Amino acid sequence: MNTLSMRAAFAAVFLALACTATQAADANITLQDAHAQIVFGAKVGAAYLRVTNGSTEPDRLVAVSTPMASKAELHSVIDDNGVMKMRLVEGIALKPGETVELKPGGLHVMLMDIQPGLKPGDTIPLTLTFEKAGVKSVSASVDKPAHGH
């Protein structure tokens, strides 16, 4: 086998292994029970779901986007001397084997400037970006009207 053929063979094997590793990491992130509450008339809302890292490696949720809102951010709710406040978070750590629940009163996806016309039962496509697992998509069903999140 000449040097050029050998290099091409090594490159093909390396590429195949890299693709397999990416697919394996991707398959280890599970998204469940995605739903959204919208404050109708205010064009804001929040999306909630459970994120499970089935990998033996830590990962981190670093971004969320949706075509149904001009902005989607990861937020937490904190108690500041008896006053509940929302805070932007730069990412959500996922330990190996851990499930993190994004829920009312805690971590959540804040949706801002939501497109008009959504009603209960509609779905909001969410694209979640992880440091290692890459991009995962899920649809969040819109819950009945909410007065806040």
C-alpha positions in Angstrom: 0.0 0.0 0.0 1.5 3.3 -1.0 1.8 6.3 1.4 -1.1 8.2 -0.1 -3.5 5.2 0.1 -2.4 4.5 3.7 -3.1 8.2 4.7 -6.5 8.0 3.1 -7.3 4.8 4.9 -6.3 6.3 8.3 -8.3 9.4 7.6 -11.4 7.3 6.7 -11.0 5.3 9.9 -10.5 8.4 12.0 -13.6 10.1 10.5 -15.7 7.0 11.1 -14.6 6.8 14.7 -15.3 10.6 15.2 -18.8 10.3 13.7 -19.5 7.2 15.9 -18.4 9.1 19.1 -20.5 12.1 18.2 -23.6 9.9 17.6 -23.0 8.0 20.8 -22.7 11.2 22.9 -25.9 12.6 21.1 -27.8 9.4 21.9 -27.0 9.7 25.6 -29.0 13.0 26.1 -32.7 12.4 26.6 -35.3 15.1 26.5 -38.7 14.4 28.0 -42.0 15.9 29.0 -41.4 19.2 27.2 -44.2 21.7 27.6 -44.6 25.5 27.6 -46.7 28.0 29.5 -47.4 31.3 27.8 -48.6 34.5 29.4 -51.1 35.4 26.7 -51.2 39.1 25.9 -47.7 39.6 27.3 -45.8 37.7 24.6 -43.6 35.9 27.1 -43.6 32.4 28.5 -41.4 29.6 29.7 -40.6 26.1 28.5 -40.0 23.2 30.9 -38.6 19.7 30.4 -36.5 17.0 31.9 -33.0 16.6 30.5 -31.1 13.3 31.2 -27.4 12.7 30.6 -27.1 9.0 30.1 -23.4 9.3 29.4 -20.5 8.5 31.6 -19.1 12.0 30.8 -20.4 15.3 32.1 -22.1 17.7 29.6 -23.6 21.1 29.7 -26.7 22.7 28.1 -25.4 26.0 26.8 -28.1 27.4 24.5 -31.7 27.2 23.4 -33.4 28.6 20.4 -36.9 28.5 18.7 -38.4 30.1 15.6 -41.5 30.9 17.7 -39.8 33.6 19.8 -37.3 36.3 19.1 -35.3 35.2 22.1 -34.9 32.1 24.2 -32.7 32.0 27.3 -31.8 29.7 30.1 -33.0 31.2 33.4 -33.1 30.3 37.1 -35.3 31.6 39.8 -33.7 32.7 43.1 -35.0 33.9 46.4 -33.4 37.3 47.2 -34.4 38.1 50.7 -37.9 36.9 50.2 -38.2 38.3 46.7 -38.3 35.8 43.8 -36.1 37.0 40.9 -35.2 35.5 37.6 -31.5 35.3 36.5 -29.9 34.5 33.2 -27.7 31.4 33.5 -24.8 30.7 31.0 -25.4 27.0 31.0 -26.8 24.1 33.0 -24.3 21.4 34.1 -25.4 17.7 33.6 -23.4 15.2 35.6 -23.1 11.6 34.2 -26.4 9.8 34.8 -28.1 12.9 36.1 -31.6 14.2 35.2 -32.1 17.9 35.5 -35.7 19.1 35.6 -36.5 22.5 34.1 -39.7 23.5 36.0 -41.7 26.4 37.3 -39.9 28.2 40.1 -36.5 26.8 39.1 -34.4 26.4 36.0 -36.4 27.0 32.8 -36.2 28.3 29.2 -37.5 31.9 29.1 -39.3 32.7 25.8 -39.5 36.4 24.9 -41.4 38.1 22.1 -43.4 35.0 21.3 -45.1 34.9 17.9 -48.8 35.7 18.2 -51.5 33.1 17.5 -50.2 30.2 19.7 -52.9 28.4 21.6 -53.1 25.5 24.0 -52.2 22.3 22.2 -49.9 23.9 19.7 -46.3 23.0 19.8 -43.1 25.1 20.1 -40.0 23.6 18.5 -37.0 24.0 20.7 -33.4 23.5 19.7 -31.1 22.7 22.6 -27.3 23.0 22.2 -25.0 20.9 24.4 -21.2 21.3 24.8 -20.5 17.6 24.0 -23.7 16.1 22.6 -24.3 18.9 20.2 -27.7 19.9 19.0 -30.9 18.2 20.1 -34.5 19.1 19.1 -37.8 18.7 21.0 -41.3 20.0 20.7 -42.9 21.6 23.7 -46.7 21.5 23.8 -48.4 24.7 24.9 -50.3 24.4 28.2 -53.5 26.1 29.1 -53.1 29.9 29.7 -50.9 30.9 32.6 -50.7 34.0 34.7 -47.0 33.8 35.2 -44.2 31.3 35.3 
